[in-house]
Amino acid sequence: PPPQGGMGLQMSHHFFKNTESRMAKPVKAGKLSIDKMRDLINRKAGMSVAHNLKDENPTEVKEWIPTGSRWLDSMVCKGKLAGIPVGKVTEIAGLEATGKSYLAAQVAANAQKMGIDVVYFDSESAIDPAFLERTGCNLENLLYVQATSVEFVLETIEELMGSSENRMLFIWDSLALTPAVSDIEGDFNPQSSMAVKARILAKGMSKLTVPIANSQSTFLVLNQLKTNITRSPSEAMTTPYMTPGGKAMIYAYSLRIWLTGRKAKASFVLDDKGFRIGSEVKVKLEKSRFGTQGRQCSFKILWGDEIGVQDEESWFEAIKGSKHLNNSGSWYSLEYTDGTVEKFQPSKWMKALEGEKFKARVLEIMDREVIQKFDNREGDAKDFYNLDEESNKSERLSV
């Protein structure tokens, strides 16, 4: 307290004047650099959420898991050979018998080779261990889980990511056939649980998307293509299919791969006795955050005694439009960089690929035709998007 008396009054007046002066001046905040603001936000969040985009950050895809089809991998990301993006959510949706489970198994096998742990959620209890082994999966290092409910799948993924620093690939086969808890406990009346699954997924994906990116995990969701029942005939023609799960999943996906097939006899792979051992698959990138939405390709999948994508067989179709591959009657000529050519017949394509020089040149041309030309916007767009409306219309009608 200030002193008492006359002198005390003067000192008291001086004391309160100085105090008032100090209190009247507002405290000016200093300027913060971007680095200090980033530190401030990360302290507030209790984790790393603010990043320098020129340094390592969760938005950048640093690794890709091959799908088993080089043509498909070449289409996924503009300007590079890619695959399934690590750290993101991807959908593989298709009609029946178009190879959804096979592609997922192939991705699982390739992920294991990259040191990524695989957790396979199966809602159909139909996966064959022998099938997984034949696609290259190591069953001892694959965690198989029955997907009893949508809530169980999402909660398990959240718990596993929070309990382990391992990079993981979560495969959900399939979203369409996984029930919600209310579906299990309720009756068979669809009206009693309408849109429950979509609401669960909306909440679940809002919780999981950031942790998936931060942990560099990968979420691969298998789904079904179903007929788009609409009152508008024009909409049914332009969008003939839809997928279960609601809009939230569509927003969460960074990549959506749709698989369809033709019913024509020519679309099947036959053995020497005429038995069907495989089928042709048409692939479309329905959504891509990597600049390639709408791109299409096709390949054949074997599902008989031998299981696998006829990958190298599809390369011929991928490079058919190249100026370095010329056709004369039943013969084709592949042109090398030194100006020399090598002739072959389409029926001998696989035999020709046994030559290392021939195969290296094919891959070089394929990278040029599928990756670089699209990146540089060279040629006709319909070569990449298959914009022939009559072709699309006939495909829809055949399916």
C-alpha positions in Angstrom: 0.0 0.0 0.0 1.2 3.6 -0.6 2.5 5.7 2.4 0.2 7.8 4.5 0.2 11.6 5.2 1.0 14.6 2.9 3.9 13.0 1.2 1.9 9.8 1.1 -0.9 11.6 -0.8 1.5 12.8 -3.4 3.1 9.4 -3.7 -0.3 7.7 -3.7 -1.4 10.0 -6.6 1.8 9.2 -8.4 1.4 5.5 -7.8 -2.2 5.3 -9.1 -1.3 7.5 -12.1 1.5 5.1 -13.1 -0.7 2.1 -12.5 -3.5 3.6 -14.6 -1.0 4.5 -17.3 0.3 0.9 -17.4 -3.2 -0.6 -17.4 -4.4 1.8 -20.2 -1.8 0.6 -22.7 -3.1 -2.5 -24.6 -0.7 -5.4 -24.9 0.3 -5.7 -28.6 0.7 -9.2 -30.0 3.8 -9.7 -31.9 3.8 -11.1 -35.4 4.1 -14.9 -35.7 5.9 -16.7 -38.4 4.2 -19.5 -40.3 6.5 -22.0 -38.5 5.5 -20.6 -35.1 1.8 -20.7 -36.0 2.3 -24.3 -37.1 3.8 -25.1 -33.7 1.0 -23.3 -31.9 -1.7 -25.3 -33.8 0.1 -28.6 -33.2 0.4 -27.9 -29.4 -3.3 -27.0 -29.3 -4.3 -30.2 -31.1 -1.9 -32.4 -29.1 -0.7 -34.0 -32.3 0.7 -33.1 -35.7 -2.1 -31.6 -37.8 -0.4 -28.5 -39.3 2.2 -29.3 -41.9 4.6 -27.7 -44.4 3.4 -29.0 -47.7 6.9 -28.9 -49.1 8.0 -31.3 -46.4 6.6 -34.8 -45.6 2.9 -34.5 -45.1 -0.2 -36.8 -45.0 -1.8 -35.4 -48.1 1.0 -36.6 -50.3 0.8 -40.2 -51.6 4.3 -41.5 -51.3 3.6 -45.2 -52.1 1.2 -47.1 -54.3 0.2 -50.8 -54.0 0.2 -52.5 -57.5 -3.2 -53.9 -58.6 -1.7 -56.7 -60.7 -2.6 -54.9 -63.9 0.1 -52.6 -65.3 -2.4 -50.9 -67.6 -4.7 -50.0 -64.7 -1.7 -48.9 -62.5 -0.6 -46.6 -65.4 -4.0 -44.9 -65.4 -4.6 -44.2 -61.8 -2.3 -41.2 -61.2 -1.5 -38.5 -63.9 2.1 -38.7 -64.9 3.3 -41.8 -63.1 2.9 -45.6 -62.7 0.8 -45.9 -59.5 -1.8 -48.4 -58.1 -3.9 -48.3 -54.9 -2.8 -45.1 -52.9 -1.3 -45.7 -49.5 -2.9 -43.5 -46.8 -6.2 -43.1 -48.6 -9.6 -44.8 -48.9 -10.3 -46.6 -52.2 -13.3 -48.4 -53.6 -13.4 -51.3 -55.9 -17.0 -51.8 -57.0 -18.4 -54.1 -59.7 -21.1 -56.3 -61.0 -21.1 -60.0 -60.0 -18.2 -62.1 -61.2 -16.1 -59.2 -62.4 -13.1 -59.8 -60.2 -13.5 -57.6 -57.2 -12.3 -60.2 -54.7 -9.5 -61.2 -57.0 -8.2 -57.7 -57.4 -8.4 -57.2 -53.6 -6.5 -60.4 -53.0 -3.8 -59.4 -55.5 -3.5 -56.0 -53.8 -3.2 -57.8 -50.4 -0.4 -60.0 -51.8 1.5 -57.0 -53.2 1.0 -55.1 -49.9 2.6 -57.9 -48.0 5.6 -57.8 -50.3 5.9 -54.1 -49.3 6.0 -55.0 -45.6 2.4 -53.8 -45.0 0.2 -55.8 -42.6 -3.1 -57.0 -44.1 -6.4 -57.2 -42.2 -9.2 -58.8 -44.3 -12.8 -58.1 -43.1 -15.1 -60.6 -44.7 -18.9 -60.1 -44.4 -19.8 -63.0 -46.6 -17.7 -65.8 -44.9 -16.9 -67.0 -48.4 -13.2 -66.3 -48.9 -11.3 -69.4 -49.8 -7.8 -69.7 -48.2 -6.5 -71.7 -51.2 -7.7 -68.8 -53.4 -5.8 -66.3 -51.4 -2.7 -68.5 -51.5 -2.9 -68.9 -55.2 -3.0 -65.1 -55.7 0.2 -64.8 -53.7 -1.0 -64.0 -50.2 1.0 -65.3 -47.1 -1.8 -66.6 -44.9 0.4 -66.7 -41.8 0.8 -62.9 -42.0 -2.8 -62.1 -43.0 -5.4 -61.4 -40.3 -8.8 -62.6 -41.4 -11.8 -61.2 -39.5 -15.5 -61.9 -39.9 -17.3 -58.6 -40.5 -20.2 -59.0 -38.1 -21.4 -55.4 -38.4 -20.6 -52.1 -39.9 -19.9 -50.7 -36.4 -17.6 -53.5 -35.6 -15.5 -53.0 -38.8 -15.1 -49.3 -38.2 -14.4 -49.6 -34.5 -11.8 -52.3 -35.1 -10.0 -50.3 -37.7 -9.9 -47.3 -35.3 -8.6 -49.5 -32.4 -5.9 -51.2 -34.5 -4.6 -47.9 -35.8 -4.4 -46.5 -32.3 -2.7 -49.6 -30.9 0.0 -50.2 -33.5 2.6 -48.2 -35.4 2.5 -50.8 -38.2 1.4 -49.7 -41.7 -1.8 -51.6 -42.4 -4.0 -52.4 -45.4 -7.7 -52.9 -44.4 -9.8 -54.7 -46.9 -13.6 -54.7 -46.4 -15.3 -57.4 -48.5 -18.0 -56.2 -48.8 -19.7 -53.0 -47.6 -22.9 -53.9 -49.3 -23.5 -57.2 -47.4 -22.3 -56.0 -44.0 -25.3 -55.3 -41.7 -25.6 -52.6 -39.0 -26.2 -53.8 -35.4 -29.8 -52.6 -35.7 -30.3 -54.8 -38.8 -29.1 -57.9 -36.8 -31.2 -57.2 -33.8 -34.3 -56.0 -35.7 -36.8 -57.7 -38.0 -36.7 -58.2 -41.7 -38.8 -55.1 -42.6 -36.4 -52.8 -44.5 -38.5 -49.7 -43.5 -37.5 -50.3 -39.8 -33.8 -49.5 -40.4 -33.8 -47.3 -43.5 -30.6 -45.4 -44.1 -29.0 -46.6 -40.8 -25.9 -47.9 -42.5 -25.4 -44.6 -44.4 -25.6 -42.6 -41.2 -23.1 -44.9 -39.4 -20.7 -44.6 -42.3 -21.0 -40.8 -42.4 -19.9 -40.6 -38.8 -17.4 -43.4 -39.1 -15.5 -42.0 -42.1 -15.4 -38.5 -40.6 -13.5 -40.1 -37.7 -11.2 -42.4 -39.7 -10.1 -40.5 -42.7 -7.4 -38.3 -40.9 -6.0 -41.2 -38.8 -5.7 -43.4 -42.0 -3.7 -40.7 -43.7 -1.5 -40.0 -40.6 -0.7 -43.6 -40.0 -0.1 -44.3 -43.7 -2.6 -47.1 -43.6 -4.8 -48.0 -46.6 -8.6 -48.7 -46.6 -9.8 -50.7 -49.6 -13.6 -51.1 -49.7 -15.2 -53.6 -52.0 -18.7 -52.8 -53.0 -21.5 -53.8 -55.4 -22.7 -52.0 -58.5 -26.5 -52.0 -58.5 -29.0 -50.8 -61.1 -29.8 -47.2 -60.6 -33.6 -47.2 -60.2 -34.8 -43.7 -61.1 -37.8 -42.0 -62.5 -35.7 -40.2 -65.1 -34.9 -42.3 -68.2 -32.1 -39.9 -69.1 -30.4 -40.3 -65.7 -30.7 -44.1 -66.0 -28.8 -44.0 -69.3 -26.0 -41.7 -68.2 -25.7 -43.2 -64.7 -26.9 -46.8 -65.0 -25.3 -47.9 -61.7 -25.1 -46.9 -58.1 -23.3 -48.3 -55.0 -24.7 -48.9 -51.5 -23.4 -46.9 -48.5 -24.7 -43.4 -49.0 -23.0 -40.2 -50.1 -20.5 -40.0 -47.2 -18.5 -42.9 -48.6 -18.4 -41.4 -52.1 -16.9 -38.2 -50.6 -14.4 -40.2 -48.5 -13.0 -42.2 -51.5 -9.9 -40.8 -53.1 -10.2 -43.4 -55.9 -13.2 -45.4 -57.2 -12.5 -48.3 -59.5 -15.6 -49.7 -61.2 -15.6 -53.1 -62.9 -18.1 -54.2 -65.5 -18.2 -57.0 -68.1 -19.9 -58.1 -71.3 -22.2 -61.1 -71.6 -21.0 -61.9 -75.1 -19.3 -65.2 -75.6 -16.2 -63.5 -77.0 -15.6 -61.9 -73.6 -14.8 -65.2 -72.0 -11.4 -67.0 -71.9 -11.8 -70.6 -73.1 -9.6 -73.6 -72.7 -8.7 -75.9 -75.6 -12.0 -77.8 -75.0 -14.2 -74.7 -74.9 -14.7 -74.6 -71.2 -14.8 -71.1 -69.6 -11.7 -70.4 -67.4 -11.8 -66.6 -67.4 -13.6 -63.5 -68.5 -12.9 -60.0 -69.7 -13.2 -57.1 -67.3 -13.9 -53.5 -68.3 -12.4 -51.0 -65.8 -13.4 -47.3 -65.3 -12.0 -44.8 -62.9 -15.3 -43.4 -61.6 -13.6 -41.0 -59.3 -9.9 -40.0 -59.0 -8.3 -37.3 -57.0 -5.2 -37.8 -59.1 -6.4 -36.2 -62.3 -7.6 -39.3 -64.1 -11.3 -39.6 -63.5 -13.1 -41.3 -66.4 -10.2 -43.2 -67.8 -10.9 -46.7 -69.0 -9.1 -50.0 -69.8 -9.8 -53.7 -70.0 -8.1 -57.0 -69.3 -9.0 -60.6 -68.7 -9.0 -62.4 -65.4 -8.4 -66.2 -65.1 -10.5 -68.0 -62.5 -10.2 -71.6 -63.5 -7.3 -73.9 -62.7 -5.0 -70.8 -63.0 -5.9 -67.6 -61.2 -4.6 -64.2 -62.2 -4.9 -61.1 -64.4 -3.7 -61.7 -68.0 -1.6 -58.6 -67.5 1.0 -59.0 -70.3 -1.7 -60.0 -72.8 -3.5 -56.7 -72.2 -0.4 -54.7 -73.1 -1.0 -55.3 -76.8 -4.3 -53.4 -76.6 -2.7 -50.7 -74.6 -0.1 -49.8 -77.3 -2.2 -50.5 -80.4 -2.6 -46.8 -81.2 1.2 -46.1 -81.1 2.9 -44.9 -84.2 5.7 -47.3 -83.3 3.4 -50.3 -83.8 2.4 -50.7 -87.4 -0.1 -53.2 -88.9 0.1 -54.9 -92.3 -2.4 -57.6 -92.8 -2.0 -60.3 -90.1 1.4 -59.0 -89.1 2.5 -56.2 -86.8 5.9 -54.4 -86.8 7.3 -53.1 -83.5 9.8 -50.2 -84.1 12.8 -49.8 -81.9 14.6 -46.5 -81.1 17.4 -47.4 -83.5 15.0 -47.7 -86.4 15.0 -51.4 -86.7 11.7 -53.4 -86.6 10.6 -56.7 -85.3 7.6 -58.5 -86.9 5.1 -60.7 -85.1 1.5 -62.0 -85.3 -1.0 -61.2 -82.5 -1.4 -64.9 -81.8 2.4 -65.0 -81.0 2.3 -61.9 -78.8 3.2 -63.8 -75.6 6.0 -65.7 -77.4 7.4 -62.3 -78.6 7.4 -61.0 -75.0 9.8 -63.6 -74.0 12.5 -61.6 -75.7 14.0 -59.1 -73.2 14.6 -56.4 -75.9 11.0 -56.8 -77.2 9.5 -56.6 -73.8 11.5 -53.6 -72.7 10.5 -51.8 -75.8 6.8 -52.6 -75.3 6.9 -51.2 -71.7 8.7 -48.1 -73.0 6.0 -47.6 -75.6 3.2 -48.4 -73.0 4.5 -45.8 -70.6 4.6 -43.3 -73.5 1.1 -44.1 -74.7 -0.7 -44.5 -71.4 1.1 -42.2 -69.0 3.1 -39.5 -70.8 0.6 -38.8 -73.7 -2.3 -38.4 -71.2 -0.1 -36.2 -68.9 0.8 -34.0 -71.9 -2.7 -34.0 -73.4 -1.5 -35.5 -76.7 -3.7 -37.2 -79.2 -7.5 -37.6 -79.1 -9.2 -37.6 -75.7 -11.5 -40.5 -76.7 -8.4 -42.7 -76.8 -8.2 -42.3 -73.0 -11.8 -41.9 -72.0 -13.6 -44.1 -74.6 -16.2 -41.4 -75.3 -17.9 -43.3 -78.0 -21.5 -42.9 -76.9 -22.8 -45.8 -79.1 -20.2 -48.1 -77.6 -21.2 -47.1 -74.1 -24.9 -47.5 -74.9 -24.4 -51.0 -76.3 -22.3 -52.0 -73.3 -25.1 -50.9 -70.9 -27.7 -52.8 -72.9 -25.5 -56.0 -73.0 -25.0 -55.9 -69.3 
